[in-house]
């Protein structure tokens, strides 16, 4: 039989309450436009799974992909500028 070792109540592992910190929430808020754009892209991709792709569908898909890429570029440039690095 194995013994169970309990941690003291002052342990750092027990201090974590499972909630995101303010820094985590700020990072999520900054990436929210990208998350929304990726969800839109996924919606278009899902809608095209079970039917033939028309020219209009292709345009919708390209537009969503370009939007995701543009937002990724903007976020990358913003974090590069904020961290003091050269783009």
Secondary structure as UniProt FT lines:
FT   TURN            9..10
FT   HELIX           12..15
FT   HELIX           22..47
FT   TURN            48..50
FT   HELIX           55..82
FT   TURN            83..84
//
